[in-house]
Amino acid sequence: MAEQLKAYILCRFANSSSLYTSWMDRCPIPCVVVDENLHNWELPGDAGIVISHMHYRHEEIARLREIHARNQVPVLVLADGILEYRNTWEHPDLPDAAIFQPLCGHKLACVGRGQARVVESWGNVGKCEIVGLPRLDSLLDAAVPPMNSEGPFRLLIATANRPAFDDQQRETVIQSLTHIRERFENNDRVDGRLLEVTWRLTDGLEEAIGLPAPKKELPPLTDVIDDVDAVITTPSTLYFESVIKRRPTALLDFHNCPHYVPTAWTINAPIHFNWTLRELANPPGPKMLFQDWTLHDQLECDTPSTDRMIELISAMIDARRESLKTQTPLELPHRILADPRRGFSKVPATFNVQKLFAGNAAFEEQDVQRLQLELSAAIERLGQFPAELAEKNELIMHLITALDRARLRASEMHDRVTAIRKRFGIKPAKKQ
């Protein structure tokens, strides 16, 4: 039985979704996609692991919870993208607590350590494994065309696959997009450069804001990002794709919700458009550094995520085999995947003091011998300061003493003059 174990994937579209297809061919045991009748699906005896990202509807939650409660077959839940506040707390179509509160499974394959921290705070300590997104692995080493610093400023404006979860949220999204469209109509330049905008909107938003209907055949968004200089998007995993390609990326969010993924640029109101556009066209070094750090905190992408996904699945299957062998409940450690950084933050490649402080001559100098000479002279000069400071302190004390004596003499003189006036009945002259 142990050698015939299978991985059961509870998702009706797993065979066409990169969330699964990006790693399924490397799974250590055969994968079986359960694509129908989940409400009455019975767990087979040859199940080595159950994998799903579907945990929203009643039958999905009930099935995962039941398998997890038996504690015989490990349940791995996949995070399919970023955490988004409205999707978590303000989604009327989802039952309360559907988003990992708590997790209906043994482990959650988190996209990054930032996500793991949030999900753990919802009562899931020991369940979060930092994997990444295998479907984005192909972007990590791909050549990226450089941004244009001259010529037209090319901007992509995109929305998430589902940018709103009720009518009020949709109106807010429409309002934000309408404001930015009107800004472009009134001013088609950014920092003196002609503006070229590519719109990639979803959910019929083009028609809602008065744009032409999109063409039926459109290039993949990853290709579009290569051809632009900056991106503005509503909360979406597209943010990761844009930042991986080193494009300055702003979040368009008139909802003004908390953000589980912090960004260097956020547009919460029309007043933010102009200065944000100027910075996207000429991104400041410190903000690009923050964007780079955020990427590595929110998405585990130093190395391919697929390797970690397979390592996690293999370890959970091994735990199932051990449970079958010993006829004991399933046991999984709090952490399966090792953290090569041991909890420390990665230093981004964009951390370069010479570029971050371009106006500071001290960081521009690259001649080591010259720097050594200046450092030696500075150390020598600093060594003279204590004696000079003591000399100046002595002079200051001398001046303070002299001032006190002068004040005393002035006070004594004032008393004598007052006594003489009193003796001769002389009144002080009135001020004119």
C-alpha positions in Angstrom: 0.0 0.0 0.0 2.7 2.5 1.0 4.4 2.2 -2.5 1.1 2.9 -4.3 0.2 6.1 -2.6 -1.3 8.9 -4.7 -1.6 12.7 -4.4 -5.2 13.7 -4.6 -5.7 17.2 -5.8 -9.1 18.7 -5.0 -9.6 21.3 -7.7 -11.8 20.9 -10.8 -9.4 22.9 -13.0 -6.1 21.7 -11.7 -5.0 20.4 -15.1 -5.2 23.8 -16.6 -4.0 26.0 -13.7 -0.4 27.0 -13.4 -0.9 26.9 -9.6 -0.7 23.1 -10.0 0.8 22.4 -13.5 4.0 24.2 -12.5 5.0 21.4 -10.2 2.7 18.4 -10.8 5.1 16.6 -13.2 7.7 16.5 -10.5 5.4 15.2 -7.7 7.1 12.1 -6.2 3.8 10.1 -6.4 1.1 10.0 -9.1 -1.4 12.9 -9.0 -5.1 12.3 -9.3 -7.3 15.4 -9.9 -10.7 15.3 -8.2 -12.7 17.6 -10.5 -16.3 16.7 -9.6 -18.7 15.6 -6.8 -16.5 17.0 -4.1 -19.4 17.2 -1.7 -19.6 13.4 -1.5 -16.0 12.4 -2.3 -14.6 9.7 -0.1 -10.9 9.7 0.8 -9.4 6.6 -0.9 -7.2 4.3 1.1 -4.2 4.9 -1.2 -4.2 8.6 -0.4 -0.7 9.8 0.4 -1.5 13.5 0.5 -4.4 15.8 -0.2 -3.6 19.1 -1.9 -6.0 22.0 -2.7 -6.3 25.8 -2.7 -10.1 25.5 -2.7 -11.2 26.4 0.8 -14.0 28.9 0.3 -17.4 27.1 -0.1 -19.1 24.9 2.5 -18.4 21.5 0.9 -14.7 22.4 0.3 -14.2 23.5 3.9 -16.1 20.6 5.3 -14.1 18.0 3.3 -10.7 19.5 4.2 -11.7 19.8 7.8 -12.9 16.2 8.0 -9.7 14.8 6.4 -7.6 17.0 8.7 -9.5 15.9 11.8 -8.8 12.2 11.1 -5.0 13.1 11.2 -4.1 10.1 8.9 -3.6 11.7 5.5 -1.7 15.1 5.4 -3.6 18.0 3.9 -1.6 20.7 2.1 -3.4 23.9 1.3 -1.8 26.2 -1.3 -1.9 30.0 -1.0 -2.7 31.0 -4.6 -1.4 34.6 -4.3 -1.2 37.6 -2.0 -3.4 38.2 1.0 -5.9 41.0 0.3 -7.8 42.7 3.1 -11.1 43.1 1.3 -11.0 39.5 0.1 -10.3 38.3 3.7 -12.7 40.5 5.7 -15.1 42.3 3.3 -16.1 39.5 0.8 -19.9 39.0 1.1 -19.8 35.7 -0.9 -17.3 34.0 1.4 -18.3 32.4 4.8 -16.6 34.0 7.8 -13.2 32.6 8.6 -12.9 31.0 5.2 -9.4 32.5 4.6 -7.2 30.4 7.0 -8.9 31.4 10.2 -7.9 28.8 11.2 -6.4 26.7 8.4 -8.3 23.6 7.5 -5.2 21.5 6.9 -1.9 20.4 8.3 0.3 22.8 6.3 -0.1 26.0 4.2 2.3 26.6 1.3 2.8 30.4 1.8 4.1 32.6 -0.9 6.5 34.4 1.5 7.6 35.0 5.0 5.4 38.2 5.3 2.3 36.2 4.5 3.4 33.4 6.9 3.6 36.0 9.7 0.1 37.2 9.1 -1.5 33.7 8.8 0.3 32.5 11.9 -1.3 35.5 13.8 -4.7 33.9 13.0 -3.9 30.9 15.1 -1.8 28.8 12.7 1.5 28.6 14.4 3.4 25.5 13.1 1.3 25.3 9.9 3.0 27.8 7.6 5.8 26.7 5.3 7.5 29.4 3.2 7.5 28.1 -0.4 6.9 30.8 -2.9 4.9 30.6 -6.1 6.2 27.9 -8.5 4.3 29.4 -11.4 6.5 32.5 -11.2 9.8 30.6 -11.3 10.2 31.2 -15.0 10.4 34.9 -14.4 13.3 34.8 -11.9 16.1 34.3 -14.4 14.4 35.8 -17.5 16.2 38.7 -19.2 14.3 42.0 -18.5 14.5 44.9 -21.0 15.7 48.1 -19.3 13.4 51.0 -18.5 13.4 54.0 -20.8 14.8 57.1 -19.2 14.1 59.2 -22.4 11.4 59.2 -24.9 7.7 58.4 -24.1 6.9 57.3 -20.5 5.2 53.9 -21.0 2.7 53.0 -18.2 0.6 49.9 -17.6 -2.6 50.2 -15.6 -4.1 46.9 -14.6 -6.7 45.5 -12.3 -6.9 42.2 -10.4 -8.9 39.3 -11.9 -11.6 40.2 -9.4 -11.1 43.9 -8.4 -14.2 44.2 -6.3 -16.4 41.9 -4.2 -19.6 44.0 -4.0 -21.3 46.9 -5.8 -19.9 49.5 -3.5 -16.3 48.3 -3.9 -16.9 48.2 -7.7 -18.0 51.9 -7.7 -14.9 52.8 -5.7 -12.7 51.0 -8.3 -14.5 52.8 -11.1 -14.0 56.1 -9.4 -10.3 55.6 -9.0 -9.8 54.6 -12.7 -12.0 57.4 -13.9 -9.9 60.0 -12.0 -6.7 58.6 -13.5 -8.2 58.5 -17.0 -9.3 62.2 -16.6 -5.8 63.1 -15.4 -4.3 61.7 -18.6 -6.9 63.4 -20.8 -6.1 66.8 -19.1 -2.3 66.2 -19.1 -0.7 63.7 -21.4 2.8 64.2 -20.0 4.8 63.1 -17.0 7.9 65.1 -16.1 8.0 66.5 -19.6 7.8 63.1 -21.3 4.8 62.1 -23.5 2.7 59.5 -21.7 1.8 56.2 -23.4 -0.8 54.2 -21.4 -1.6 50.5 -21.8 -4.9 49.6 -20.1 -5.5 46.0 -19.0 -8.7 46.1 -17.0 -11.0 43.2 -15.9 -14.7 42.8 -15.1 -15.9 45.1 -17.8 -14.2 48.1 -16.3 -13.1 49.6 -19.7 -16.8 50.2 -20.6 -17.5 51.5 -17.1 -14.9 54.3 -17.4 -15.5 55.1 -21.1 -12.6 53.3 -22.7 -12.9 51.2 -25.9 -13.5 47.5 -25.5 -10.3 45.5 -25.4 -9.2 43.3 -28.3 -10.0 39.7 -28.0 -6.5 38.5 -28.5 -4.1 40.2 -26.0 -0.5 39.4 -25.2 0.3 37.9 -21.7 0.7 40.5 -19.0 4.3 39.4 -18.4 5.1 40.4 -21.9 3.3 43.7 -21.5 5.4 44.5 -18.4 8.6 44.1 -20.4 7.4 46.8 -22.8 6.5 49.4 -20.2 8.5 51.6 -17.7 6.2 51.4 -14.7 3.0 49.8 -13.5 -0.1 50.9 -11.5 -2.3 48.0 -10.3 -5.1 47.3 -7.9 -4.1 44.8 -5.2 -3.1 41.7 -7.1 -0.4 39.1 -7.5 0.5 41.0 -10.6 2.4 43.2 -8.2 5.0 40.4 -7.8 5.4 39.9 -11.5 6.0 43.6 -12.0 8.5 43.9 -9.2 10.4 40.8 -10.3 10.8 42.6 -13.6 12.2 45.6 -11.7 9.5 48.0 -12.7 8.5 50.7 -10.2 5.0 49.6 -9.2 2.2 51.6 -7.5 -0.9 50.3 -5.8 -4.2 51.9 -6.8 -6.4 51.6 -3.7 -9.2 54.2 -3.1 -10.6 51.8 -0.6 -7.8 52.8 1.8 -7.7 49.4 3.4 -4.8 47.9 5.4 -2.2 46.3 3.1 -0.7 42.9 3.9 1.8 43.6 1.1 3.4 47.0 1.7 4.4 49.0 -1.4 6.7 51.9 -2.1 4.0 53.8 -3.9 0.3 53.8 -3.0 -2.4 56.0 -4.6 -5.3 56.5 -2.2 -6.8 59.7 -3.7 -6.6 61.9 -6.8 -4.1 64.2 -5.1 -1.5 61.4 -5.2 -1.5 61.0 -9.0 0.9 63.7 -10.1 3.7 63.2 -7.7 3.4 59.4 -7.9 3.7 59.5 -11.7 6.7 61.7 -11.5 8.4 59.3 -9.1 7.4 56.3 -11.2 9.1 58.0 -14.2 12.2 58.7 -12.1 12.1 56.3 -9.2 14.1 57.4 -6.1 16.8 54.9 -5.1 15.5 54.5 -1.5 12.0 53.6 -2.8 13.3 51.1 -5.3 15.3 49.6 -2.4 12.2 49.3 -0.3 10.3 47.7 -3.2 13.1 45.2 -3.7 13.2 44.3 0.0 9.4 44.0 0.1 9.5 41.6 -2.8 11.9 39.2 -1.0 9.9 39.5 2.3 6.6 38.8 0.6 7.7 36.3 -2.1 10.3 33.6 -1.5 12.1 33.9 -4.8 15.9 33.7 -4.1 15.8 30.2 -5.6 13.0 28.3 -7.6 9.9 27.7 -5.5 9.2 24.4 -7.3 12.1 22.7 -5.5 10.6 23.8 -2.1 7.1 22.7 -3.1 8.4 19.2 -4.0 10.5 19.0 -0.8 7.4 19.9 1.3 5.1 17.4 -0.5 7.7 14.7 -0.2 8.2 15.2 3.5 4.4 15.1 4.1 4.1 11.9 2.1 7.0 10.4 4.2 5.0 11.3 7.3 2.0 9.5 5.9 4.1 6.4 5.1 5.5 6.4 8.7 2.0 6.7 10.1 0.9 3.7 8.0 3.9 1.7 9.1 3.5 2.4 12.8 -0.3 2.6 12.8 0.0 5.8 14.7 -1.5 9.3 14.1 0.2 11.6 11.6 3.1 13.6 13.1 4.5 16.7 11.3 7.1 19.1 12.6 6.4 22.8 13.1 8.8 23.6 10.3 9.6 21.2 7.4 11.4 23.6 5.1 14.7 25.0 6.4 15.3 28.7 6.3 18.7 29.3 4.7 18.7 32.9 6.1 17.8 31.7 9.6 15.2 34.4 10.0 17.5 37.3 8.9 16.4 39.7 6.2 18.0 39.5 2.7 20.2 42.5 1.7 18.8 43.4 -1.7 21.1 43.9 -4.6 19.8 47.5 -4.9 21.4 48.4 -1.5 24.3 50.5 -2.9 25.2 53.6 -0.8 26.9 55.2 -3.8 23.6 55.2 -5.7 21.3 55.8 -2.7 23.3 58.9 -1.7 24.3 60.1 -5.1 24.7 63.7 -3.9 27.2 62.8 -1.2 30.8 63.1 -2.4 32.0 60.8 0.4 30.2 57.9 -1.2 31.3 58.8 -4.8 35.0 58.4 -4.1 36.3 55.0 -5.3 40.1 55.6 -5.0 41.0 53.5 -1.9 44.4 55.1 -1.4 42.9 58.6 -1.5 40.2 57.5 1.0 42.9 56.0 3.3 44.9 59.3 3.1 41.8 61.4 4.0 40.8 58.9 6.8 44.3 59.1 8.2 44.3 62.9 8.2 40.8 62.9 9.7 41.9 60.6 12.6 44.9 62.8 13.2 42.7 65.9 13.3 40.3 64.3 15.6 43.1 63.5 18.0 43.8 67.2 18.4 40.2 68.1 19.3 40.4 67.1 23.1 43.3 69.6 23.8 41.6 72.3 21.7 38.3 71.7 23.4 39.9 71.9 26.8 41.6 75.2 25.9 38.3 76.7 24.6 36.5 75.5 27.7 39.1 77.3 29.9 38.6 80.5 27.8 34.8 80.2 28.1 35.1 79.9 31.9 37.4 82.9 32.0 34.8 84.9 30.0 32.0 83.8 32.2 33.9 84.8 35.4 34.6 88.2 33.8 31.0 88.7 32.9 29.9 87.8 36.4 32.3 90.4 37.8 31.1 93.1 35.4 27.5 92.4 36.4 28.4 92.7 40.1 30.1 96.0 39.5 27.1 97.3 37.5 24.8 96.3 40.3 27.0 98.0 42.9 27.1 101.2 40.8 23.3 101.2 40.4 22.9 101.0 44.2 25.2 103.9 44.7 23.5 106.1 42.1 20.1 105.3 43.7 21.4 106.2 47.2 22.8 109.6 45.9 19.5 110.5 44.2 17.6 109.6 47.4 19.9 111.8 49.5 19.5 114.8 47.3 15.8 114.2 46.4 16.6 113.7 42.7 13.9 111.7 40.8 14.9 109.6 37.8 14.3 111.3 34.5 11.1 110.2 32.7 11.5 108.3 29.5 10.6 110.3 26.4 
